[in-house]
Amino acid sequence: MKVRYVGESFGVDALTNGKTYECLGVELDLLRIIDDSEEDYLYSSINPAPLDRSSIGGKWEIVEDDEKGTLSRLFRR
C-alpha cells in the first residue's frame, strides 16, 4: 500500500509534503509508515502530526491500496 502525505512538513526524518510513503499496514486507526528516517512508525490515519504539536500536520491520500481495500475502508469512517 502507498499513501501521499499532504500538509505541513515536519521533522528532518518524519513526513514531507507531497511525498509518497510505503504503508506496511493498519493497526487500529494508525498507519505503519516508512517515513523519511527510513524506519517504520505509526502515524494517525486522520491527522498525521508530530506528538509535540509543533506542526498542524496534514492528511493522507491513497496512491495504492491493497486488494482488500483496507485504506479505502479506513478513510471512509
PDB file of N, CA, C and O in Angstrom, chain B, residues numbered from 101:
ATOM      1  N   MET B 101       0.856  -1.173   0.000  1.00  0.00           N
ATOM      2  CA  MET B 101       0.000   0.000   0.000  1.00  0.00           C
ATOM      3  C   MET B 101       0.897   1.229   0.000  1.00  0.00           C
ATOM      4  O   MET B 101       1.997   1.212   0.553  1.00  0.00           O
ATOM      5  N   LYS B 102       0.416   2.289  -0.624  1.00  0.00           N
ATOM      6  CA  LYS B 102       1.158   3.540  -0.678  1.00  0.00           C
ATOM      7  C   LYS B 102       0.204   4.701  -0.436  1.00  0.00           C
ATOM      8  O   LYS B 102      -0.936   4.704  -0.900  1.00  0.00           O
ATOM      9  N   VAL B 103       0.705   5.692   0.307  1.00  0.00           N
ATOM     10  CA  VAL B 103      -0.073   6.896   0.602  1.00  0.00           C
ATOM     11  C   VAL B 103       0.803   8.121   0.365  1.00  0.00           C
ATOM     12  O   VAL B 103       2.028   8.058   0.475  1.00  0.00           O
ATOM     13  N   ARG B 104       0.156   9.236   0.037  1.00  0.00           N
ATOM     14  CA  ARG B 104       0.849  10.513  -0.125  1.00  0.00           C
ATOM     15  C   ARG B 104       0.455  11.400   1.048  1.00  0.00           C
ATOM     16  O   ARG B 104      -0.721  11.519   1.392  1.00  0.00           O
ATOM     17  N   TYR B 105       1.470  12.023   1.655  1.00  0.00           N
ATOM     18  CA  TYR B 105       1.216  12.963   2.748  1.00  0.00           C
ATOM     19  C   TYR B 105       1.011  14.346   2.155  1.00  0.00           C
ATOM     20  O   TYR B 105       1.830  14.818   1.367  1.00  0.00           O
ATOM     21  N   VAL B 106      -0.080  14.995   2.534  1.00  0.00           N
ATOM     22  CA  VAL B 106      -0.380  16.350   2.095  1.00  0.00           C
ATOM     23  C   VAL B 106      -0.575  17.200   3.342  1.00  0.00           C
ATOM     24  O   VAL B 106      -1.517  16.992   4.106  1.00  0.00           O
ATOM     25  N   GLY B 107       0.320  18.153   3.539  1.00  0.00           N
ATOM     26  CA  GLY B 107       0.236  19.011   4.711  1.00  0.00           C
ATOM     27  C   GLY B 107       1.588  19.609   5.022  1.00  0.00           C
ATOM     28  O   GLY B 107       2.531  19.502   4.238  1.00  0.00           O
ATOM     29  N   GLU B 108       1.666  20.236   6.170  1.00  0.00           N
ATOM     30  CA  GLU B 108       2.893  20.885   6.603  1.00  0.00           C
ATOM     31  C   GLU B 108       3.960  19.834   6.896  1.00  0.00           C
ATOM     32  O   GLU B 108       3.744  18.930   7.703  1.00  0.00           O
ATOM     33  N   SER B 109       5.115  19.958   6.236  1.00  0.00           N
ATOM     34  CA  SER B 109       6.234  19.051   6.505  1.00  0.00           C
ATOM     35  C   SER B 109       6.691  19.255   7.944  1.00  0.00           C
ATOM     36  O   SER B 109       6.618  20.359   8.485  1.00  0.00           O
ATOM     37  N   PHE B 110       7.161  18.173   8.549  1.00  0.00           N
ATOM     38  CA  PHE B 110       7.688  18.313   9.907  1.00  0.00           C
ATOM     39  C   PHE B 110       8.805  17.315  10.151  1.00  0.00           C
ATOM     40  O   PHE B 110       8.817  16.214   9.601  1.00  0.00           O
ATOM     41  N   GLY B 111       9.733  17.728  10.985  1.00  0.00           N
ATOM     42  CA  GLY B 111      10.852  16.868  11.347  1.00  0.00           C
ATOM     43  C   GLY B 111      11.789  16.614  10.188  1.00  0.00           C
ATOM     44  O   GLY B 111      11.363  16.548   9.035  1.00  0.00           O
ATOM     45  N   VAL B 112      13.052  16.475  10.492  1.00  0.00           N
ATOM     46  CA  VAL B 112      14.044  16.166   9.469  1.00  0.00           C
ATOM     47  C   VAL B 112      13.805  14.764   8.921  1.00  0.00           C
ATOM     48  O   VAL B 112      14.011  14.509   7.735  1.00  0.00           O
ATOM     49  N   ASP B 113      13.372  13.861   9.787  1.00  0.00           N
ATOM     50  CA  ASP B 113      13.183  12.462   9.412  1.00  0.00           C
ATOM     51  C   ASP B 113      11.745  12.000   9.572  1.00  0.00           C
ATOM     52  O   ASP B 113      11.509  10.829   9.869  1.00  0.00           O
ATOM     53  N   ALA B 114      10.782  12.885   9.384  1.00  0.00           N
ATOM     54  CA  ALA B 114       9.388  12.493   9.584  1.00  0.00           C
ATOM     55  C   ALA B 114       8.645  12.476   8.250  1.00  0.00           C
ATOM     56  O   ALA B 114       8.866  11.580   7.436  1.00  0.00           O
ATOM     57  N   LEU B 115       7.764  13.456   8.015  1.00  0.00           N
ATOM     58  CA  LEU B 115       6.934  13.471   6.805  1.00  0.00           C
ATOM     59  C   LEU B 115       7.141  14.762   6.021  1.00  0.00           C
ATOM     60  O   LEU B 115       7.278  15.842   6.597  1.00  0.00           O
ATOM     61  N   THR B 116       7.162  14.630   4.697  1.00  0.00           N
ATOM     62  CA  THR B 116       7.376  15.752   3.791  1.00  0.00           C
ATOM     63  C   THR B 116       6.150  15.938   2.910  1.00  0.00           C
ATOM     64  O   THR B 116       5.636  14.974   2.342  1.00  0.00           O
ATOM     65  N   ASN B 117       5.683  17.177   2.795  1.00  0.00           N
ATOM     66  CA  ASN B 117       4.515  17.490   1.989  1.00  0.00           C
ATOM     67  C   ASN B 117       4.689  16.979   0.559  1.00  0.00           C
ATOM     68  O   ASN B 117       5.713  17.234  -0.075  1.00  0.00           O
ATOM     69  N   GLY B 118       3.695  16.262   0.058  1.00  0.00           N
ATOM     70  CA  GLY B 118       3.666  15.781  -1.312  1.00  0.00           C
ATOM     71  C   GLY B 118       4.429  14.493  -1.562  1.00  0.00           C
ATOM     72  O   GLY B 118       4.426  13.986  -2.684  1.00  0.00           O
ATOM     73  N   LYS B 119       5.078  13.958  -0.549  1.00  0.00           N
ATOM     74  CA  LYS B 119       5.877  12.746  -0.725  1.00  0.00           C
ATOM     75  C   LYS B 119       5.005  11.498  -0.548  1.00  0.00           C
ATOM     76  O   LYS B 119       4.097  11.471   0.282  1.00  0.00           O
ATOM     77  N   THR B 120       5.302  10.467  -1.350  1.00  0.00           N
ATOM     78  CA  THR B 120       4.593   9.196  -1.258  1.00  0.00           C
ATOM     79  C   THR B 120       5.370   8.255  -0.351  1.00  0.00           C
ATOM     80  O   THR B 120       6.594   8.153  -0.441  1.00  0.00           O
ATOM     81  N   TYR B 121       4.635   7.563   0.533  1.00  0.00           N
ATOM     82  CA  TYR B 121       5.238   6.673   1.526  1.00  0.00           C
ATOM     83  C   TYR B 121       4.649   5.273   1.429  1.00  0.00           C
ATOM     84  O   TYR B 121       3.482   5.094   1.080  1.00  0.00           O
ATOM     85  N   GLU B 122       5.473   4.293   1.741  1.00  0.00           N
ATOM     86  CA  GLU B 122       5.047   2.901   1.837  1.00  0.00           C
ATOM     87  C   GLU B 122       4.295   2.723   3.159  1.00  0.00           C
ATOM     88  O   GLU B 122       4.783   3.110   4.221  1.00  0.00           O
ATOM     89  N   CYS B 123       3.114   2.138   3.076  1.00  0.00           N
ATOM     90  CA  CYS B 123       2.317   1.824   4.261  1.00  0.00           C
ATOM     91  C   CYS B 123       2.377   0.311   4.470  1.00  0.00           C
ATOM     92  O   CYS B 123       1.902  -0.458   3.635  1.00  0.00           O
ATOM     93  N   LEU B 124       2.955  -0.102   5.574  1.00  0.00           N
ATOM     94  CA  LEU B 124       3.127  -1.528   5.847  1.00  0.00           C
ATOM     95  C   LEU B 124       1.870  -2.182   6.398  1.00  0.00           C
ATOM     96  O   LEU B 124       1.722  -3.402   6.330  1.00  0.00           O
ATOM     97  N   GLY B 125       0.965  -1.378   6.943  1.00  0.00           N
ATOM     98  CA  GLY B 125      -0.261  -1.943   7.484  1.00  0.00           C
ATOM     99  C   GLY B 125      -1.030  -0.951   8.320  1.00  0.00           C
ATOM    100  O   GLY B 125      -0.603   0.183   8.533  1.00  0.00           O
ATOM    101  N   VAL B 126      -2.178  -1.406   8.790  1.00  0.00           N
ATOM    102  CA  VAL B 126      -3.063  -0.604   9.635  1.00  0.00           C
ATOM    103  C   VAL B 126      -3.166  -1.289  10.983  1.00  0.00           C
ATOM    104  O   VAL B 126      -3.433  -2.488  11.060  1.00  0.00           O
ATOM    105  N   GLU B 127      -2.954  -0.525  12.046  1.00  0.00           N
ATOM    106  CA  GLU B 127      -3.061  -1.027  13.412  1.00  0.00           C
ATOM    107  C   GLU B 127      -4.029  -0.118  14.155  1.00  0.00           C
ATOM    108  O   GLU B 127      -3.714   1.032  14.459  1.00  0.00           O
ATOM    109  N   LEU B 128      -5.216  -0.653  14.444  1.00  0.00           N
ATOM    110  CA  LEU B 128      -6.333   0.137  14.966  1.00  0.00           C
ATOM    111  C   LEU B 128      -6.617   1.237  13.953  1.00  0.00           C
ATOM    112  O   LEU B 128      -6.957   0.926  12.811  1.00  0.00           O
ATOM    113  N   ASP B 129      -6.492   2.504  14.319  1.00  0.00           N
ATOM    114  CA  ASP B 129      -6.710   3.609  13.376  1.00  0.00           C
ATOM    115  C   ASP B 129      -5.397   4.282  13.006  1.00  0.00           C
ATOM    116  O   ASP B 129      -5.387   5.451  12.620  1.00  0.00           O
ATOM    117  N   LEU B 130      -4.298   3.560  13.118  1.00  0.00           N
ATOM    118  CA  LEU B 130      -2.973   4.105  12.826  1.00  0.00           C
ATOM    119  C   LEU B 130      -2.374   3.408  11.608  1.00  0.00           C
ATOM    120  O   LEU B 130      -2.621   2.228  11.361  1.00  0.00           O
ATOM    121  N   LEU B 131      -1.587   4.162  10.859  1.00  0.00           N
ATOM    122  CA  LEU B 131      -0.893   3.608   9.706  1.00  0.00           C
ATOM    123  C   LEU B 131       0.571   3.384  10.057  1.00  0.00           C
ATOM    124  O   LEU B 131       1.211   4.269  10.626  1.00  0.00           O
ATOM    125  N   ARG B 132       1.109   2.219   9.729  1.00  0.00           N
ATOM    126  CA  ARG B 132       2.537   1.957   9.919  1.00  0.00           C
ATOM    127  C   ARG B 132       3.238   2.368   8.629  1.00  0.00           C
ATOM    128  O   ARG B 132       3.128   1.705   7.597  1.00  0.00           O
ATOM    129  N   ILE B 133       3.969   3.493   8.720  1.00  0.00           N
ATOM    130  CA  ILE B 133       4.570   4.158   7.569  1.00  0.00           C
ATOM    131  C   ILE B 133       6.092   4.112   7.658  1.00  0.00           C
ATOM    132  O   ILE B 133       6.664   4.325   8.727  1.00  0.00           O
ATOM    133  N   ILE B 134       6.742   3.833   6.529  1.00  0.00           N
ATOM    134  CA  ILE B 134       8.187   4.026   6.446  1.00  0.00           C
ATOM    135  C   ILE B 134       8.385   5.496   6.093  1.00  0.00           C
ATOM    136  O   ILE B 134       8.146   5.908   4.958  1.00  0.00           O
ATOM    137  N   ASP B 135       8.825   6.288   7.082  1.00  0.00           N
ATOM    138  CA  ASP B 135       8.918   7.735   6.882  1.00  0.00           C
ATOM    139  C   ASP B 135      10.296   8.134   6.362  1.00  0.00           C
ATOM    140  O   ASP B 135      11.059   7.286   5.899  1.00  0.00           O
ATOM    141  N   ASP B 136      10.613   9.422   6.440  1.00  0.00           N
ATOM    142  CA  ASP B 136      11.867   9.931   5.894  1.00  0.00           C
ATOM    143  C   ASP B 136      13.103   9.394   6.620  1.00  0.00           C
ATOM    144  O   ASP B 136      14.215   9.493   6.103  1.00  0.00           O
ATOM    145  N   SER B 137      12.917   8.832   7.804  1.00  0.00           N
ATOM    146  CA  SER B 137      14.037   8.231   8.533  1.00  0.00           C
ATOM    147  C   SER B 137      14.381   6.845   7.988  1.00  0.00           C
ATOM    148  O   SER B 137      15.384   6.245   8.375  1.00  0.00           O
ATOM    149  N   GLU B 138      13.531   6.346   7.081  1.00  0.00           N
ATOM    150  CA  GLU B 138      13.635   5.008   6.509  1.00  0.00           C
ATOM    151  C   GLU B 138      13.360   3.906   7.538  1.00  0.00           C
ATOM    152  O   GLU B 138      13.719   2.747   7.331  1.00  0.00           O
ATOM    153  N   GLU B 139      12.726   4.280   8.637  1.00  0.00           N
ATOM    154  CA  GLU B 139      12.250   3.354   9.662  1.00  0.00           C
ATOM    155  C   GLU B 139      10.726   3.394   9.638  1.00  0.00           C
ATOM    156  O   GLU B 139      10.139   4.340   9.113  1.00  0.00           O
ATOM    157  N   ASP B 140      10.079   2.369  10.205  1.00  0.00           N
ATOM    158  CA  ASP B 140       8.619   2.382  10.233  1.00  0.00           C
ATOM    159  C   ASP B 140       8.114   2.886  11.579  1.00  0.00           C
ATOM    160  O   ASP B 140       8.596   2.487  12.639  1.00  0.00           O
ATOM    161  N   TYR B 141       7.127   3.779  11.502  1.00  0.00           N
ATOM    162  CA  TYR B 141       6.499   4.371  12.679  1.00  0.00           C
ATOM    163  C   TYR B 141       4.996   4.422  12.462  1.00  0.00           C
ATOM    164  O   TYR B 141       4.516   4.383  11.329  1.00  0.00           O
ATOM    165  N   LEU B 142       4.261   4.512  13.566  1.00  0.00           N
ATOM    166  CA  LEU B 142       2.812   4.641  13.497  1.00  0.00           C
ATOM    167  C   LEU B 142       2.423   6.108  13.414  1.00  0.00           C
ATOM    168  O   LEU B 142       2.914   6.940  14.177  1.00  0.00           O
ATOM    169  N   TYR B 143       1.530   6.413  12.471  1.00  0.00           N
ATOM    170  CA  TYR B 143       1.003   7.765  12.301  1.00  0.00           C
ATOM    171  C   TYR B 143      -0.517   7.697  12.279  1.00  0.00           C
ATOM    172  O   TYR B 143      -1.105   6.716  11.824  1.00  0.00           O
ATOM    173  N   SER B 144      -1.138   8.754  12.777  1.00  0.00           N
ATOM    174  CA  SER B 144      -2.591   8.860  12.757  1.00  0.00           C
ATOM    175  C   SER B 144      -3.114   8.773  11.330  1.00  0.00           C
ATOM    176  O   SER B 144      -2.531   9.348  10.410  1.00  0.00           O
ATOM    177  N   SER B 145      -4.207   8.057  11.153  1.00  0.00           N
ATOM    178  CA  SER B 145      -4.833   7.987   9.830  1.00  0.00           C
ATOM    179  C   SER B 145      -5.656   9.237   9.551  1.00  0.00           C
ATOM    180  O   SER B 145      -5.954   9.534   8.394  1.00  0.00           O
ATOM    181  N   ILE B 146      -6.028   9.973  10.600  1.00  0.00           N
ATOM    182  CA  ILE B 146      -6.887  11.142  10.458  1.00  0.00           C
ATOM    183  C   ILE B 146      -6.081  12.426  10.275  1.00  0.00           C
ATOM    184  O   ILE B 146      -6.338  13.192   9.346  1.00  0.00           O
ATOM    185  N   ASN B 147      -5.102  12.665  11.160  1.00  0.00           N
ATOM    186  CA  ASN B 147      -4.295  13.888  11.106  1.00  0.00           C
ATOM    187  C   ASN B 147      -2.866  13.572  11.524  1.00  0.00           C
ATOM    188  O   ASN B 147      -2.495  13.797  12.676  1.00  0.00           O
ATOM    189  N   PRO B 148      -2.055  13.050  10.596  1.00  0.00           N
ATOM    190  CA  PRO B 148      -0.670  12.773  10.946  1.00  0.00           C
ATOM    191  C   PRO B 148       0.057  14.070  11.307  1.00  0.00           C
ATOM    192  O   PRO B 148       0.115  15.007  10.510  1.00  0.00           O
ATOM    193  N   ALA B 149       0.602  14.104  12.505  1.00  0.00           N
ATOM    194  CA  ALA B 149       1.281  15.304  13.014  1.00  0.00           C
ATOM    195  C   ALA B 149       2.266  14.866  14.100  1.00  0.00           C
ATOM    196  O   ALA B 149       2.131  13.779  14.662  1.00  0.00           O
ATOM    197  N   PRO B 150       3.256  15.716  14.395  1.00  0.00           N
ATOM    198  CA  PRO B 150       4.187  15.363  15.463  1.00  0.00           C
ATOM    199  C   PRO B 150       3.482  15.342  16.817  1.00  0.00           C
ATOM    200  O   PRO B 150       2.531  16.089  17.050  1.00  0.00           O
ATOM    201  N   LEU B 151       3.960  14.483  17.695  1.00  0.00           N
ATOM    202  CA  LEU B 151       3.338  14.356  19.017  1.00  0.00           C
ATOM    203  C   LEU B 151       3.424  15.638  19.824  1.00  0.00           C
ATOM    204  O   LEU B 151       2.554  15.905  20.653  1.00  0.00           O
ATOM    205  N   ASP B 152       4.466  16.439  19.592  1.00  0.00           N
ATOM    206  CA  ASP B 152       4.609  17.683  20.356  1.00  0.00           C
ATOM    207  C   ASP B 152       3.776  18.824  19.786  1.00  0.00           C
ATOM    208  O   ASP B 152       3.822  19.944  20.295  1.00  0.00           O
ATOM    209  N   ARG B 153       3.022  18.544  18.740  1.00  0.00           N
ATOM    210  CA  ARG B 153       2.114  19.505  18.085  1.00  0.00           C
ATOM    211  C   ARG B 153       2.856  20.757  17.585  1.00  0.00           C
ATOM    212  O   ARG B 153       2.286  21.847  17.550  1.00  0.00           O
ATOM    213  N   SER B 154       4.129  20.591  17.199  1.00  0.00           N
ATOM    214  CA  SER B 154       4.900  21.702  16.645  1.00  0.00           C
ATOM    215  C   SER B 154       4.502  21.989  15.192  1.00  0.00           C
ATOM    216  O   SER B 154       4.984  22.953  14.597  1.00  0.00           O
ATOM    217  N   SER B 155       3.639  21.168  14.631  1.00  0.00           N
ATOM    218  CA  SER B 155       3.117  21.341  13.279  1.00  0.00           C
ATOM    219  C   SER B 155       1.639  20.977  13.303  1.00  0.00           C
ATOM    220  O   SER B 155       1.203  20.162  14.117  1.00  0.00           O
ATOM    221  N   ILE B 156       0.869  21.590  12.401  1.00  0.00           N
ATOM    222  CA  ILE B 156      -0.558  21.261  12.345  1.00  0.00           C
ATOM    223  C   ILE B 156      -0.800  19.927  11.655  1.00  0.00           C
ATOM    224  O   ILE B 156      -1.906  19.388  11.696  1.00  0.00           O
ATOM    225  N   GLY B 157       0.249  19.395  11.017  1.00  0.00           N
ATOM    226  CA  GLY B 157       0.106  18.095  10.374  1.00  0.00           C
ATOM    227  C   GLY B 157      -0.591  18.196   9.041  1.00  0.00           C
ATOM    228  O   GLY B 157      -0.522  19.218   8.358  1.00  0.00           O
ATOM    229  N   GLY B 158      -1.266  17.119   8.679  1.00  0.00           N
ATOM    230  CA  GLY B 158      -1.899  17.081   7.362  1.00  0.00           C
ATOM    231  C   GLY B 158      -2.859  15.920   7.222  1.00  0.00           C
ATOM    232  O   GLY B 158      -3.566  15.562   8.164  1.00  0.00           O
ATOM    233  N   LYS B 159      -2.875  15.336   6.031  1.00  0.00           N
ATOM    234  CA  LYS B 159      -3.775  14.218   5.749  1.00  0.00           C
ATOM    235  C   LYS B 159      -3.087  13.275   4.773  1.00  0.00           C
ATOM    236  O   LYS B 159      -2.037  13.592   4.214  1.00  0.00           O
ATOM    237  N   TRP B 160      -3.694  12.116   4.578  1.00  0.00           N
ATOM    238  CA  TRP B 160      -3.193  11.117   3.643  1.00  0.00           C
ATOM    239  C   TRP B 160      -4.089  11.051   2.416  1.00  0.00           C
ATOM    240  O   TRP B 160      -5.302  11.241   2.506  1.00  0.00           O
ATOM    241  N   GLU B 161      -3.481  10.781   1.276  1.00  0.00           N
ATOM    242  CA  GLU B 161      -4.201  10.449   0.054  1.00  0.00           C
ATOM    243  C   GLU B 161      -3.751   9.054  -0.358  1.00  0.00           C
ATOM    244  O   GLU B 161      -2.563   8.739  -0.287  1.00  0.00           O
ATOM    245  N   ILE B 162      -4.676   8.230  -0.780  1.00  0.00           N
ATOM    246  CA  ILE B 162      -4.344   6.873  -1.200  1.00  0.00           C
ATOM    247  C   ILE B 162      -3.718   6.922  -2.599  1.00  0.00           C
ATOM    248  O   ILE B 162      -4.287   7.490  -3.531  1.00  0.00           O
ATOM    249  N   VAL B 163      -2.540   6.318  -2.720  1.00  0.00           N
ATOM    250  CA  VAL B 163      -1.879   6.173  -4.010  1.00  0.00           C
ATOM    251  C   VAL B 163      -2.108   4.759  -4.523  1.00  0.00           C
ATOM    252  O   VAL B 163      -2.394   4.549  -5.701  1.00  0.00           O
ATOM    253  N   GLU B 164      -1.977   3.793  -3.618  1.00  0.00           N
ATOM    254  CA  GLU B 164      -2.156   2.379  -3.978  1.00  0.00           C
ATOM    255  C   GLU B 164      -2.707   1.626  -2.778  1.00  0.00           C
ATOM    256  O   GLU B 164      -2.074   1.588  -1.723  1.00  0.00           O
ATOM    257  N   ASP B 165      -3.865   1.034  -2.931  1.00  0.00           N
ATOM    258  CA  ASP B 165      -4.497   0.268  -1.860  1.00  0.00           C
ATOM    259  C   ASP B 165      -4.184  -1.215  -2.062  1.00  0.00           C
ATOM    260  O   ASP B 165      -3.695  -1.608  -3.121  1.00  0.00           O
ATOM    261  N   ASP B 166      -4.463  -2.026  -1.063  1.00  0.00           N
ATOM    262  CA  ASP B 166      -4.307  -3.472  -1.246  1.00  0.00           C
ATOM    263  C   ASP B 166      -5.579  -4.046  -1.866  1.00  0.00           C
ATOM    264  O   ASP B 166      -6.563  -3.332  -2.057  1.00  0.00           O
ATOM    265  N   GLU B 167      -5.548  -5.320  -2.173  1.00  0.00           N
ATOM    266  CA  GLU B 167      -6.686  -5.968  -2.848  1.00  0.00           C
ATOM    267  C   GLU B 167      -7.946  -5.994  -1.984  1.00  0.00           C
ATOM    268  O   GLU B 167      -9.048  -6.153  -2.509  1.00  0.00           O
ATOM    269  N   LYS B 168      -7.801  -5.842  -0.678  1.00  0.00           N
ATOM    270  CA  LYS B 168      -8.955  -5.840   0.232  1.00  0.00           C
ATOM    271  C   LYS B 168      -9.568  -4.449   0.402  1.00  0.00           C
ATOM    272  O   LYS B 168     -10.638  -4.320   0.997  1.00  0.00           O
ATOM    273  N   GLY B 169      -8.907  -3.408  -0.109  1.00  0.00           N
ATOM    274  CA  GLY B 169      -9.406  -2.046   0.070  1.00  0.00           C
ATOM    275  C   GLY B 169      -9.257  -1.552   1.492  1.00  0.00           C
ATOM    276  O   GLY B 169     -10.088  -0.783   1.975  1.00  0.00           O
ATOM    277  N   THR B 170      -8.212  -1.981   2.162  1.00  0.00           N
ATOM    278  CA  THR B 170      -8.004  -1.647   3.575  1.00  0.00           C
ATOM    279  C   THR B 170      -7.984  -0.142   3.823  1.00  0.00           C
ATOM    280  O   THR B 170      -8.651   0.342   4.737  1.00  0.00           O
ATOM    281  N   LEU B 171      -7.233   0.594   3.028  1.00  0.00           N
ATOM    282  CA  LEU B 171      -7.139   2.043   3.240  1.00  0.00           C
ATOM    283  C   LEU B 171      -8.452   2.738   2.902  1.00  0.00           C
ATOM    284  O   LEU B 171      -8.878   3.639   3.625  1.00  0.00           O
ATOM    285  N   SER B 172      -9.090   2.335   1.822  1.00  0.00           N
ATOM    286  CA  SER B 172     -10.370   2.932   1.438  1.00  0.00           C
ATOM    287  C   SER B 172     -11.399   2.766   2.543  1.00  0.00           C
ATOM    288  O   SER B 172     -12.135   3.701   2.860  1.00  0.00           O
ATOM    289  N   ARG B 173     -11.451   1.587   3.125  1.00  0.00           N
ATOM    290  CA  ARG B 173     -12.411   1.338   4.216  1.00  0.00           C
ATOM    291  C   ARG B 173     -12.069   2.190   5.446  1.00  0.00           C
ATOM    292  O   ARG B 173     -12.968   2.741   6.081  1.00  0.00           O
ATOM    293  N   LEU B 174     -10.795   2.301   5.781  1.00  0.00           N
ATOM    294  CA  LEU B 174     -10.376   3.083   6.941  1.00  0.00           C
ATOM    295  C   LEU B 174     -10.715   4.560   6.762  1.00  0.00           C
ATOM    296  O   LEU B 174     -11.235   5.186   7.685  1.00  0.00           O
ATOM    297  N   PHE B 175     -10.432   5.120   5.602  1.00  0.00           N
ATOM    298  CA  PHE B 175     -10.647   6.545   5.380  1.00  0.00           C
ATOM    299  C   PHE B 175     -12.120   6.894   5.208  1.00  0.00           C
ATOM    300  O   PHE B 175     -12.477   8.069   5.301  1.00  0.00           O
ATOM    301  N   ARG B 176     -12.974   5.927   4.965  1.00  0.00           N
ATOM    302  CA  ARG B 176     -14.420   6.184   4.848  1.00  0.00           C
ATOM    303  C   ARG B 176     -15.076   6.391   6.203  1.00  0.00           C
ATOM    304  O   ARG B 176     -16.164   6.962   6.275  1.00  0.00           O
ATOM    305  N   ARG B 177     -14.455   5.951   7.257  1.00  0.00           N
ATOM    306  CA  ARG B 177     -15.047   6.062   8.606  1.00  0.00           C
ATOM    307  C   ARG B 177     -15.289   7.471   9.019  1.00  0.00           C
ATOM    308  O   ARG B 177     -15.779   7.716  10.121  1.00  0.00           O
TER     309      ARG B 177
END
